[in-house]
Amino acid sequence: EGIEMTAVQITKPQGPDKELHCPFGNINVISSVCYAHGGNDPLSMVPKALDELREQVGIVVPESEEPTAIVTYGSVGSQKQLAKAVTSVLTKYGKEGENSDDYDGWDEDIPIVSTGKGCVSMGLAVLAASVHGRVKLVVSVKGTDGKLRPKAKLGVAVQDVATCAVAVSFNYYGGAENKWTEPKVIFDFDRRVPAGPYQIDFTAAECAAHLANGGKGIEDESELIEKAKNLEGSRGIPDREAAALKCRFRLYQKTSRGGGDDDSEWIRVGNDMKPLSMEHSQKDEGESGNDNMVAIESAVLEISLSSVGIITTKLITNGETIVQATKSARNSKLLRWGTIIGSVLFIGGFLVKSYVEERIFDRDTQRVLAYYKHAAANSFHDGDERQARYLVWKYKGKKDALWRRLEAKYGVPVKHAWEWDDEEEDGAKDDDEAAEDLDGEGEEDEVKGEEL
């Protein structure tokens, strides 16, 4: 036995032409507090539960005033005892807040309303009927064309919160009881439900890093990433496999708040899970493990909490073992670098080819211009760079045919531009030497004349 207290916000009453089974259309749960009691006097938990509820209401809706009313459920006798215990606590609140500036108005003036025996069962029936559409409202909704059309709506909509807390714990020593980490809360009390999915990423490298740290868990994320990175690759396969096969995961649930009571302790939910172990009938070469269990490289666990407090889990993995994942990572790395190198070579080769072709084109253009200058001086083609470029482009890949036609037309062999320059220089040297020789002969004649 125990006690449960819930604070809710409700909308204004619905009109008289609405669904009379649901006088209020929306119910928003603010907080829910429940305590179990192992003895025969659950009313002794009323002060503690009411203190907790009052504190949570002040946190969630600090702008709210004192409750409009307190509604009790149960048998007639239990409701009278509960009303008496609640009034006693409210009276204490009123005396404590008389001289306080932060008084929230909780006192004995708050009305306490009792209900009949069938109130709870009748309320459940109305909620079920509303969910299944047996109790509904018809409202007018404006469509895209601006016209109003009737549409069915739930008779009452309830926005609930979690009445329990959910936590997770990890073990890196094969499930040894004294090696579990402290429970980490993922869904706390008064969390709006449904909640999730909450994702937890498992990797063999991180498990190996935790195991190397003594199984206590590495809180610093940057340190964990650095140590896990050092364990990646083929060298870290044995450590990663051993850590993955020893990795365990456990879910906990707490149904009441506070501490000190047995009921406030974490309750184990379900069996321990092995997120990085997979049953496999055939193992690849290099894989270890007992029986048919093999270690996988990574997995993602999704945890969800339904509106009625049901915890669901979903394990997502690609099924690759550590050896296979290492091979795939190596192949992916080689493929990536091969693609990068191939792209660089392709683009670089294309640029080099374009540069070389442009240089050859310019060289052949100058060759044609130099030929016209010497073979057809003062003609229309002499110095016509556009015509020269057109001929080089037209005979691209057939340069020999171009040179033969030019030689056949003008009777002068086609030479490179620099060869014409060399010939001119040689001719200039010959002229200079001839001039010098002529000068020498004249001097000899003068000497002979003097002798004569």
C-alpha positions as CSV (number, residue, x, y, z in Angstrom):
1,E,0.0,0.0,0.0
2,G,1.0,3.6,-0.4
3,I,-0.1,7.0,-1.4
4,E,-0.1,8.9,-4.8
5,M,-0.7,12.6,-5.3
6,T,-1.0,14.3,-8.7
7,A,-1.3,18.0,-9.6
8,V,-3.1,18.8,-12.8
9,Q,-4.2,21.9,-14.7
10,I,-7.6,21.9,-16.4
11,T,-9.2,24.1,-19.0
12,K,-12.4,26.1,-18.4
13,P,-15.6,24.0,-18.5
14,Q,-16.9,23.1,-21.9
15,G,-20.2,24.6,-23.1
16,P,-23.5,23.0,-22.3
17,D,-23.9,21.9,-25.9
18,K,-20.6,19.9,-25.7
19,E,-20.0,16.4,-24.6
20,L,-21.3,16.1,-21.0
21,H,-19.2,13.1,-20.2
22,C,-16.1,15.3,-20.4
23,P,-16.8,18.6,-18.6
24,F,-13.1,19.6,-19.1
25,G,-11.6,19.2,-22.6
26,N,-7.9,19.3,-21.6
27,I,-6.1,17.9,-18.6
28,N,-2.4,18.8,-18.2
29,V,-0.6,16.8,-15.6
30,I,2.1,19.0,-13.8
31,S,3.6,16.5,-11.3
32,S,2.9,13.1,-9.8
33,V,4.3,11.9,-6.5
34,C,3.9,8.4,-5.2
35,Y,5.3,6.6,-2.2
36,A,4.9,3.0,-1.2
37,H,4.7,2.0,2.5
38,G,5.6,-1.4,3.8
39,G,3.7,-1.0,7.1
40,N,0.0,-0.6,7.9
41,D,-0.1,3.2,8.1
42,P,0.3,4.7,4.6
43,L,-1.2,8.0,5.9
44,S,2.1,8.6,7.6
45,M,3.5,9.3,4.1
46,V,1.1,12.2,3.6
47,P,3.3,15.0,4.9
48,K,6.3,13.8,2.9
49,A,4.3,13.3,-0.3
50,L,2.5,16.7,0.0
51,D,5.8,18.5,0.7
52,E,7.3,17.0,-2.5
53,L,4.2,17.8,-4.6
54,R,4.2,21.4,-3.4
55,E,7.8,21.8,-4.2
56,Q,7.4,20.3,-7.7
57,V,4.4,22.5,-8.5
58,G,6.4,25.6,-7.4
59,I,9.3,24.6,-9.8
60,V,7.1,23.7,-12.8
61,V,4.5,26.5,-12.6
62,P,6.0,29.1,-10.3
63,E,3.4,31.7,-11.3
64,S,0.5,29.5,-10.1
65,E,-1.4,30.3,-6.9
66,E,-2.7,27.8,-4.3
67,P,-4.7,24.8,-5.6
68,T,-8.3,25.4,-6.5
69,A,-9.4,22.2,-4.8
70,I,-8.0,18.9,-3.5
71,V,-9.9,15.8,-4.7
72,T,-9.6,12.5,-2.9
73,Y,-10.4,9.0,-4.1
74,G,-10.9,5.7,-2.4
75,S,-13.4,4.3,0.1
76,V,-15.5,6.6,2.3
77,G,-13.5,5.7,5.4
78,S,-10.1,6.1,3.8
79,Q,-11.1,9.4,2.3
80,K,-12.1,10.8,5.7
81,Q,-8.8,9.8,7.2
82,L,-6.9,11.2,4.2
83,A,-8.8,14.5,4.3
84,K,-7.9,14.8,8.0
85,A,-4.2,14.1,7.4
86,V,-4.1,16.6,4.5
87,T,-5.9,19.3,6.5
88,S,-3.4,18.9,9.3
89,V,-0.5,19.5,6.9
90,L,-2.2,22.4,5.2
91,T,-2.8,24.0,8.6
92,K,0.9,23.8,9.3
93,Y,1.6,25.4,5.9
94,G,-0.7,28.3,6.8
95,K,0.9,28.9,10.1
96,E,4.4,28.8,8.6
97,G,3.5,31.3,5.8
98,E,1.7,33.9,8.0
99,N,4.8,36.0,8.3
100,S,6.5,35.0,5.0
101,D,6.7,37.2,1.9
102,D,7.1,34.1,-0.4
103,Y,3.9,32.4,0.9
104,D,2.2,30.5,-1.9
105,G,-1.2,30.3,-0.4
106,W,-1.3,26.6,0.6
107,D,-3.4,26.5,3.8
108,E,-6.5,24.8,5.4
109,D,-8.9,27.0,3.3
110,I,-8.3,24.9,0.2
111,P,-11.5,22.8,-0.2
112,I,-11.1,19.1,-0.1
113,V,-13.7,17.3,-2.3
114,S,-14.4,13.6,-1.8
115,T,-15.7,11.3,-4.5
116,G,-17.8,8.1,-4.8
117,K,-16.5,4.6,-4.9
118,G,-17.0,4.3,-8.7
119,C,-15.4,7.6,-9.6
120,V,-12.0,6.0,-10.6
121,S,-13.6,3.2,-12.7
122,M,-16.0,5.6,-14.3
123,G,-13.2,8.0,-15.2
124,L,-11.1,5.2,-16.8
125,A,-14.1,4.2,-18.8
126,V,-14.6,7.8,-20.1
127,L,-10.9,8.1,-21.0
128,A,-11.0,4.7,-22.9
129,A,-14.1,5.8,-24.7
130,S,-12.5,9.1,-25.7
131,V,-9.4,7.4,-27.0
132,H,-11.5,5.0,-29.1
133,G,-13.7,7.8,-30.4
134,R,-16.9,6.7,-28.6
135,V,-16.9,10.0,-26.8
136,K,-16.0,12.9,-29.0
137,L,-16.6,16.5,-29.9
138,V,-17.5,17.9,-33.3
139,V,-15.8,21.2,-34.0
140,S,-15.7,23.5,-37.1
141,V,-12.3,23.7,-38.8
142,K,-11.6,26.2,-41.6
143,G,-10.2,24.5,-44.7
144,T,-7.8,25.8,-47.4
145,D,-10.7,27.2,-49.3
146,G,-11.9,29.2,-46.3
147,K,-15.0,27.1,-45.7
148,L,-15.8,25.7,-42.3
149,R,-16.2,21.9,-42.1
150,P,-17.1,19.7,-39.2
151,K,-14.2,17.6,-37.6
152,A,-14.2,15.1,-34.8
153,K,-12.1,15.9,-31.7
154,L,-11.2,13.9,-28.6
155,G,-13.7,14.5,-25.8
156,V,-10.8,14.9,-23.4
157,A,-7.1,15.2,-24.1
158,V,-4.7,14.2,-21.3
159,Q,-1.0,15.3,-21.3
160,D,0.7,13.0,-18.8
161,V,4.1,12.9,-17.1
162,A,6.3,10.0,-16.0
163,T,5.6,8.7,-12.5
164,C,8.9,6.9,-12.4
165,A,12.5,7.6,-13.2
166,V,14.6,5.5,-15.7
167,A,18.3,5.1,-15.4
168,V,21.1,3.0,-17.1
169,S,24.2,1.3,-15.9
170,F,27.2,-0.2,-17.6
171,N,29.6,-3.1,-16.9
172,Y,32.9,-3.8,-18.6
173,Y,33.8,-6.9,-16.7
174,G,31.3,-9.5,-18.0
175,G,28.5,-8.6,-15.6
176,A,30.5,-8.8,-12.3
177,E,28.1,-7.4,-9.6
178,N,30.7,-5.1,-8.0
179,K,31.7,-3.6,-11.3
180,W,28.5,-1.8,-12.3
181,T,28.7,1.9,-12.8
182,E,26.4,4.3,-10.9
183,P,22.9,4.5,-12.5
184,K,22.6,7.5,-14.8
185,V,19.2,9.0,-15.1
186,I,17.9,9.4,-18.7
187,F,14.2,9.9,-18.0
188,D,13.5,11.7,-14.7
189,F,10.3,12.1,-12.7
190,D,7.6,14.4,-14.2
191,R,9.1,14.0,-17.7
192,R,6.5,14.6,-20.3
193,V,5.5,11.2,-21.9
194,P,5.8,9.6,-24.3
195,A,9.5,10.3,-24.2
196,G,12.4,9.2,-26.4
197,P,13.9,7.6,-28.2
198,Y,17.1,8.2,-26.1
199,Q,20.1,6.9,-28.1
200,I,23.2,5.3,-26.6
201,D,26.2,4.7,-28.9
202,F,28.3,1.6,-28.1
203,T,31.7,1.1,-29.8
204,A,34.2,-1.6,-29.1
205,A,37.1,0.9,-28.9
206,E,35.4,3.0,-26.2
207,C,34.6,-0.1,-24.2
208,A,38.3,-1.1,-24.4
209,A,39.2,2.4,-23.2
210,H,36.8,2.1,-20.3
211,L,38.2,-1.3,-19.5
212,A,41.8,-0.1,-19.6
213,N,40.8,2.7,-17.2
214,G,39.7,0.1,-14.6
215,G,36.1,-0.1,-15.7
216,K,35.1,3.0,-13.8
217,G,34.2,4.9,-17.0
218,I,35.9,7.9,-18.5
219,E,33.9,11.0,-17.9
220,D,35.9,13.4,-20.0
221,E,34.7,13.0,-23.6
222,S,37.8,14.3,-25.2
223,E,40.0,11.9,-23.2
224,L,37.7,9.0,-24.1
225,I,37.8,9.8,-27.8
226,E,41.6,10.1,-27.7
227,K,42.1,6.7,-25.9
228,A,39.5,5.0,-28.1
229,K,41.3,6.3,-31.2
230,N,44.6,4.7,-30.0
231,L,42.8,1.3,-29.9
232,E,41.5,1.5,-33.4
233,G,43.0,-0.4,-36.3
234,S,44.2,-4.0,-36.7
235,R,46.6,-3.8,-33.7
236,G,43.7,-3.1,-31.3
237,I,41.5,-6.0,-32.5
238,P,42.3,-8.3,-29.5
239,D,41.6,-5.6,-26.9
240,R,38.4,-4.5,-28.7
241,E,37.1,-8.0,-29.0
242,A,37.7,-8.8,-25.4
243,A,36.1,-5.5,-24.2
244,A,33.1,-5.9,-26.5
245,L,32.3,-9.5,-25.3
246,K,32.5,-8.3,-21.7
247,C,30.3,-5.2,-22.2
248,R,27.0,-5.4,-20.4
249,F,24.1,-3.0,-20.1
250,R,21.3,-2.7,-17.5
251,L,18.1,-0.7,-17.1
252,Y,16.8,0.6,-13.7
253,Q,13.6,2.1,-12.7
254,K,12.6,4.1,-9.5
255,T,9.0,4.4,-8.6
256,S,9.2,6.8,-5.7
257,R,11.3,9.9,-4.9
258,G,13.5,10.6,-2.0
259,G,16.0,8.5,-0.2
260,G,16.4,6.3,2.8
261,D,13.5,4.0,2.1
262,D,13.7,0.7,0.5
263,D,11.2,1.7,-2.2
264,S,13.4,4.6,-3.2
265,E,16.2,2.3,-4.4
266,W,16.6,1.5,-8.1
267,I,14.8,-1.5,-9.4
268,R,16.4,-3.6,-12.1
269,V,14.3,-3.9,-15.2
270,G,14.6,-7.0,-17.5
271,N,17.8,-9.0,-18.1
272,D,21.3,-7.7,-18.7
273,M,21.9,-6.9,-22.4
274,K,25.0,-7.5,-24.5
275,P,24.9,-4.7,-27.0
276,L,28.3,-5.6,-28.6
277,S,27.9,-9.4,-28.8
278,M,26.2,-11.3,-31.5
279,E,25.4,-15.0,-32.0
280,H,27.1,-16.3,-35.1
281,S,27.3,-19.9,-36.2
282,Q,30.4,-19.3,-38.4
283,K,33.3,-17.2,-37.4
284,D,35.8,-15.5,-39.7
285,E,39.5,-16.1,-39.4
286,G,41.0,-14.1,-36.6
287,E,37.8,-13.8,-34.5
288,S,37.7,-14.9,-30.9
289,G,35.0,-15.6,-28.4
290,N,33.4,-18.5,-26.6
291,D,30.6,-20.6,-28.0
292,N,29.0,-18.9,-31.0
293,M,29.2,-15.3,-29.7
294,V,31.3,-12.8,-31.7
295,A,32.1,-9.2,-31.0
296,I,30.7,-6.5,-33.2
297,E,32.3,-3.1,-33.7
298,S,29.4,-0.7,-33.0
299,A,25.8,-0.6,-32.1
300,V,23.1,2.0,-31.2
301,L,20.6,1.4,-28.4
302,E,17.3,3.3,-28.4
303,I,15.3,3.6,-25.2
304,S,11.7,4.9,-25.2
305,L,9.2,5.5,-22.4
306,S,5.5,5.2,-23.3
307,S,2.7,7.3,-21.9
308,V,1.8,4.4,-19.5
309,G,5.4,3.9,-18.2
310,I,6.4,1.0,-20.4
311,I,10.1,0.9,-21.3
312,T,11.0,-0.3,-24.8
313,T,14.4,-0.8,-26.3
314,K,15.7,-1.2,-29.8
315,L,19.2,-2.3,-30.7
316,I,20.5,-1.2,-34.1
317,T,23.7,-2.6,-35.7
318,N,25.0,-3.4,-39.1
319,G,26.1,-6.9,-37.9
320,E,29.7,-6.4,-38.8
321,T,32.2,-8.1,-36.5
322,I,35.3,-6.3,-35.4
323,V,37.5,-8.1,-37.9
324,Q,35.0,-7.3,-40.7
325,A,34.7,-3.7,-39.6
326,T,38.4,-3.3,-39.6
327,K,38.7,-4.7,-43.1
328,S,35.9,-2.5,-44.3
329,A,37.5,0.5,-42.7
330,R,40.8,-0.3,-44.3
331,N,39.2,-0.9,-47.7
332,S,37.2,2.3,-47.4
333,K,40.4,4.2,-46.5
334,L,42.3,2.8,-49.5
335,L,39.3,3.5,-51.7
336,R,39.1,7.0,-50.5
337,W,42.8,7.8,-50.9
338,G,42.7,6.0,-54.3
339,T,39.8,8.2,-55.4
340,I,41.6,11.3,-54.2
341,I,44.9,10.4,-55.9
342,G,43.1,9.3,-59.1
343,S,41.1,12.6,-59.2
344,V,44.3,14.6,-58.6
345,L,46.1,12.7,-61.4
346,F,43.2,13.1,-63.8
347,I,42.7,16.8,-63.2
348,G,46.5,17.4,-63.1
349,G,47.0,15.4,-66.3
350,F,44.2,17.3,-68.0
351,L,45.8,20.6,-67.0
352,V,49.3,19.5,-68.1
353,K,47.8,18.2,-71.4
354,S,46.1,21.5,-72.0
355,Y,49.2,23.4,-71.2
356,V,51.4,21.3,-73.5
357,E,48.8,21.5,-76.4
358,E,48.7,25.3,-76.0
359,R,52.5,25.6,-76.2
360,I,52.6,23.3,-79.2
361,F,49.8,25.4,-80.9
362,D,51.7,28.6,-80.3
363,R,55.0,27.1,-81.5
364,D,53.4,25.8,-84.8
365,T,51.7,29.2,-85.3
366,Q,55.1,31.0,-85.0
367,R,56.5,28.4,-87.4
368,V,53.9,29.2,-90.0
369,L,54.4,32.9,-89.6
370,A,58.2,32.5,-89.9
371,Y,57.7,30.4,-93.1
372,Y,55.5,33.0,-94.8
373,K,57.9,35.7,-93.8
374,H,60.8,33.9,-95.7
375,A,58.9,32.0,-98.4
376,A,56.2,34.5,-99.3
377,A,57.5,37.9,-98.1
378,N,55.2,40.9,-98.5
379,S,52.2,38.6,-99.3
380,F,48.8,38.7,-97.7
381,H,49.8,35.8,-95.4
382,D,53.0,37.4,-94.2
383,G,52.3,38.5,-90.6
384,D,48.7,37.3,-90.6
385,E,48.6,35.6,-87.2
386,R,44.8,34.8,-87.5
387,Q,45.4,32.9,-90.8
388,A,48.3,31.1,-89.2
389,R,46.3,30.0,-86.2
390,Y,43.5,28.9,-88.4
391,L,45.8,26.7,-90.5
392,V,47.3,25.1,-87.3
393,W,43.8,24.5,-85.9
394,K,42.6,23.1,-89.3
395,Y,45.5,20.6,-89.6
396,K,45.5,19.6,-85.9
397,G,46.9,16.1,-85.8
398,K,47.9,16.3,-89.5
399,K,50.8,18.8,-89.3
400,D,53.0,16.7,-91.7
401,A,50.4,17.3,-94.4
402,L,50.4,21.0,-93.8
403,W,54.2,21.2,-94.1
404,R,54.2,19.1,-97.3
405,R,51.6,21.4,-98.9
406,L,53.4,24.5,-98.0
407,E,56.7,23.1,-99.4
408,A,54.9,22.0,-102.6
409,K,53.3,25.4,-103.0
410,Y,56.3,27.7,-102.3
411,G,59.2,25.3,-103.1
412,V,60.9,26.2,-99.8
413,P,61.4,23.7,-97.0
414,V,59.5,24.4,-93.8
415,K,61.7,25.1,-90.9
416,H,61.2,26.0,-87.2
417,A,61.2,29.7,-86.3
418,W,64.5,29.5,-84.5
419,E,66.1,27.7,-87.5
420,W,65.3,30.7,-89.7
421,D,67.0,33.0,-87.1
422,D,70.1,30.8,-87.1
423,E,70.4,31.1,-90.9
424,E,70.1,34.8,-90.7
425,E,72.8,35.0,-88.1
426,D,75.1,32.7,-90.2
427,G,74.5,34.9,-93.2
428,A,75.3,38.0,-91.3
429,K,78.5,36.4,-90.1
430,D,79.5,35.5,-93.6
431,D,78.9,39.0,-94.8
432,D,81.0,40.4,-92.0
433,E,83.9,38.0,-92.8
434,A,83.7,38.9,-96.5
435,A,83.9,42.5,-95.7
436,E,86.9,42.0,-93.5
437,D,88.7,40.0,-96.2
438,L,88.1,42.7,-98.8
439,D,89.5,45.2,-96.4
440,G,92.6,43.0,-96.0
441,E,93.2,42.7,-99.8
442,G,93.1,46.5,-100.2
443,E,95.8,46.9,-97.7
444,E,98.1,44.4,-99.5
445,D,97.6,46.2,-102.7
446,E,98.6,49.5,-101.1
447,V,101.8,47.9,-99.8
448,K,102.7,46.4,-103.2
449,G,102.1,49.8,-104.8
450,E,104.5,51.5,-102.5
451,E,107.1,48.8,-103.2
452,L,106.6,49.4,-106.9
